[in-house]
Amino acid sequence: MQTINNYDFKGKKALIRVDFNVPLNENFEITDDTRIRAAIPTIKKVIEKGGSPIIMSHLGRPKEGPTDKYSLRHLVDHLSKLLGVNVKFANDCIGEETKKIAKELLPGEVLILENLRFYKEEEKGDEAFAGKLAENGDCWINDAFGTAHRAHASTAVIAKFFPNDKMFGYLIESELDSLSKVLESPKRPFTAIMGGAKVSSKITIIENMLDKVDNLIIGGGMTFTFVKAHGGKIGSSLCEDDFLETALRIEKIAAEKGVKIIMAHDVVAGDAFSADANTQICDANNIPEGWLGLDAGPESIKDMQKVIEESGTILWNGPVGVFEFEKFEAGSRAAGNAIVTATKKGAFSLVGGGDSVACVNKFDLAEGVSYISTAGGALLEYLEGRILPGIAAVKE
Ligand code: AMP
């Protein structure tokens, strides 16, 4: 398979699909450049090997064609600074003028094209549009894991124009490496911590994980759908009554497969969903009327910590309590600390999915985990076991 490392970029124009969908303030200044930084190694490598990177991205959700607010022009100066190169800008991502600018690029020169989503053909995965994008370059690199679950023109369809000149960038390569360490060859025991609010949004991932894990920690609001399914009293805790059967089915499958499920048996309950709620510790299946279970209790935290610390591989997706409120953050903080301890002992840990990344940042644990995935939706679909169009397009 072609890779950035083995491909000869000398004198070539390399179209790189990145995810530069960064937040801008009202003065069009970038308020968080993480996504741009993540793509720098790929761009630099192309330059180093004598190629000319041509960068393609979307920014925001422009509904009505070209809009200054969503112009990639706002990113040019910052990208120039990060690369130490004067980045050129094309006012359009396709067309004769853009083709000419692209053609005239010298080795080492960098061009960024205007927002792909100024054309509705991009999200439609229009083949003719993908062909026009392809005319700008000699090869295609996909480095946008965040949009790899979309079959858009620039993320997947364009691949057919480069049957022998397509590859992943370093960012996607490292995401796939880390995911394969977890999903394909995990060091045992493998523990998945699935938290967050609802069973309904995590059910497909949980089902897929039951084939892979040794331990499944179910935390957060999901807990109470399971507790209620067994007839427990959950007060006003979050519960999805349509999923009671599903909860029992998950437990049954887990038992058949020998997967141990760990769930809170004591909880920190609050008398309101609020930062300054009154709290009490109670049994998870005996929560008083009007109270809500908002975090794992101290005994359950100890159980979870023990399982996590003894694991060889850990996947963390979703907080185990309402970590945004100090009174209900202990479970998520403890889970995070246990992951760091396990990682120090040699475990491989992967954190992904918006809110667990927010936990890692809030509790300052980033240094102590093996890999933090940058992708939201794409990661979740990957964990569900789906084939991502942006990945398949390069591999096929
Ligand atoms: P998700 O986006 O499904 O991963 O859910 C994350 C959200 O779940 C966070 O904002 C948490 O505050 C929330 N959450 C965690 N535990 C609970 C709980 N016991 N009750 C209600 N919400 C919770």
Boltz pocket constraint, residues with backbone or C-beta under 6 A from the ligand:
constraints:
  - pocket:
      binder: B
      contacts: [[A, 195], [A, 196], [A, 197], [A, 198], [A, 201], [A, 219], [A, 220], [A, 221], [A, 222], [A, 238], [A, 293], [A, 294], [A, 295], [A, 317], [A, 318], [A, 319], [A, 320], [A, 321], [A, 322], [A, 323], [A, 324], [A, 355]]
      max_distance: 6.0
